[in-house]
Amino acid sequence: MITKTEAIVLRTVDFSESSLIATLFTWSHGKVAVIAKGAKRPKSKLAAFLVPGQMVEVVYRYKTTRDVQTLSDISYTRKLDLLRTDVEKMALTVTTLELVSQLIHSSETNEPLFHFLSKLLPWLNDRDYVSRIMFPYIQIRLAQLLGVGLQYQNQGTENVHGYINIESGTLSSEAEGSNSLRLTPLQFAFVRESLHSMKSSIFEMNLDKNELTGLIENLDRYFRYHIEGIGPRKSDAIFDQILRD
């Protein structure tokens, strides 16, 4: 079946001397691997499009019996140049998309997630700067879109500290069971506000490096408990080195 659909490039790997295999998150078929034959040849236009974070329209021959589909055409729906040239934005984008790729299964559509990424990527591209503190916010949003979002248990006061309760999926002032992760006051405030706000002022919270790293690790532990197949991200080393703030 010939398919024409919007897609977001998640990652690419070399396949041969002349070809690439790209993992795409498509509107029509969810996560799909495609082979771009001849993409590495000097006169090929394909490689320019197959960059993580680019929003494209693709044409491929889709067969359910194949793990890798054949890409026949590609064009931009939104060209996001800064996601390929600005190293900070590139680092945040690649790390986000590696997590997305781990979270979703092949050929499983998720329209709300696709819509979220279609808004997030241009927003990252157009911002004056990006910061490492944006990543836990993205983690929290992805959990919601995958149906495992944290639920805030409000005890009627503005708590200054609290816990991520992994088993129950709650954020509260009290630990619930042995799989509860204690948060610092700033970590707790950040997660609480992220659950209820989309204002960029969240990113002005002054979490120090250890607090931010710890929060990202706690949210990764939460993902690993609720979704199979989540492992260490290869892009984290680059992410940590470039986005030091």
N, C-alpha and C positions, 0 to 999 in steps of 0.2 A: 504494500500500500504506500503510495507516494504521500508524504506528509509535509505540509507547510505550516510552521508554527513559530511563535515567539519563544525565545530561549535566553538563558543567562549562562555564560561560560563559567563553569566551576573550576576546571583544571585541564591541563594538557600534558601529555607525555610523548616522547619520541617513540615511533613505532619501527621505522626503518630509516634508511639514509634519506628518503624523500618524503615520508609520510608522518602524520601525527595522529594520535588518538585523543579526542577531546571528550570530557565528561560535561554534558549539558544538563541544566535543569529546564525542562521544556513545559510549556503550558499544556500541551496535548498529551504527553506521555510521561510526565515527571522526569526522573533522572534517566538519561539515555547516554550511552557511549557511542560515539560516531568515529569513523575513520575518515580523515581528510587526506585523500591520496594526492601525492605530489605537493603537499602544502609547504614543504621545505625547499622546493625548487625556487630559484631566483625570480622567475616570472610569475609565480603563483600568488594570487591575492588572498588565499585562504588564511595564511599564518597571521596576517595583520588583524584579522577579526577574532582569532582564537586566543584571546588573552583573558585571564580570569577577571570577572567583573563586567565584561562587555555585554551589552544588551543587543541581541541580534534577532534576525528572522532567518530561519534555516529551512532547507528542503532536504529530506532524506527518505530513503526507501526503508519503511518500517516493517520488520518481520518479527513476530513474537518468538520464533524459533532461534533467533540470532541474539548473541550477547552484544555484538557491535554492529551498528547500522552504518550504511554508506552515505556520507554527506555529499550532496550534489550541488548545493548553492547556499550562499550566505550573504547577508547584508545587515547593516546597522539599523536598529530601531531607535537607538540613542547612543551616540558615540561619546564615551567617557574618557577623554584623553588623559586627565590627571590621575586616573586609577592605574595608568600604565607608566607614567613619567614621574610622579611624585612618590618618593620612596616610602614616606610615612603612610600615605593613603593606600599605596600598594600593599604594604605590610598588613594593615588592618583588613583590607579587602580579602587578601589571600587567606588569612587566618579565619575570617568569618566564613568564607566559602568552603574551606576544608571542614569546618565544623558542620555546615549545612550538608555537605556530601556524606558525612558520617551519619547524620540524623535521618536522612531519607532513604527509602528503599528504591531500587530500580523499578521503573515503570509504574510508580505510585504517584498520582497527581495530588497536588495540594495547592489549590487556587489562592487561599489566604496567604500562604507562605510566598508564593510567586509574586503576589501583589505587594507584600511587605518588602521583598528584595528589590522590586521594581521602583519602589519609593526610596529605599535606603541607599542604593548605589548612586543615583544622581545626587542625593543629598550629601553623601560623602565627597563626591567629585567636586561639588560646588562650594563646599565650606572653605573658609580661609585656612583652617588648620584642623587636624584631627588629633585625638589623644587616646592613650591606652585605656582611659576610664570609660570610653565608649563601648569597649568589648563586653564587660559584664552586663551592661544595659542590653546589648544585642543578645547575649545568652538568655537573659530573662525573657525577652520578647520571643525568641525562638522556642523556648519551653512552652509558652502560652500557645503558640501556633501549632505545636506538635501535640497538644492535648495533655501536657503534663505540667502546666503552669503552676507556680506557687500561689497559694491562697493566704492572704493576710488575715490572721486572727486578731481582730482589734478588741482589746480588753477595756476600751473606753478611755484610755489615757495615751499620751504620746510617750511610748516606751523609749528608754535611752539605750537599751541593749536587747538582744534577743537571739533566736535560733532559727536556722533552717532545719526543719524536721524532715529528714529525707523520706522516711517511710510514708508518712501521712501527707507529704507535699504541702506543708504549711509553714508560714513565717509567723512566729509568735514569741512572746516574752518568756515562755516556759519550754523547757526541753520535753520532748515526747519520745521516750524510748532511747535505746543505746545509739541509734543512728541520727543523732542530733548534733548539728554543727554550731558552736557558739560564735556569734559575730561581735565585732567591736561596735561601739555606738555608731560610728560613721558608716561602717559596712551595713548595719541594720537599717539606718536611715536611707542609705542609697537604695537598697533593695526595696524597702517599703515605698519610697517615692517612685521608683521605676515601675512598680506594679500599677500605680494609679496616675501617672503623669507622663506626658510626652514632651515636656518642656526641656529645652536645651540647658536650662539653668542647673539641671541635675549634674551636668558635667563639670560644674564649677565646685563641686564638693571636693574638699582637700584631703582625699585619702592618700596616705603615704605609700611608698613603693611596696612595702611588706603587706599592708592592708589590701592593696589592689591585687597583688599576686595571690594572696590568700583567698580573696573573694572569688577570683577566677577559678582557682583550684576547687573551692567548695562547690561552685556551680557545676564544674565538670564532674565532681563526685555525684552530684544530684542527677545529672544526665546519665552517668554510667549505671546508676541504680535502676532508672526507669526505662532506659532504651538500650537494647543490645547493640554491640558493635562499636561502641565509643572507645577509642584508644588515644594514646598520645598524638598530638598534632605535630607533623614534621615542620610546619611553618612557625611553631612557637619560638624556636631559637632566634629566628630572624625578627619575629614580632617583638620579643623582649629586648633585643639589641637596638632596634631602630626606635621603638616607641618607649623611651625611658621615662617619660613624664608620668 
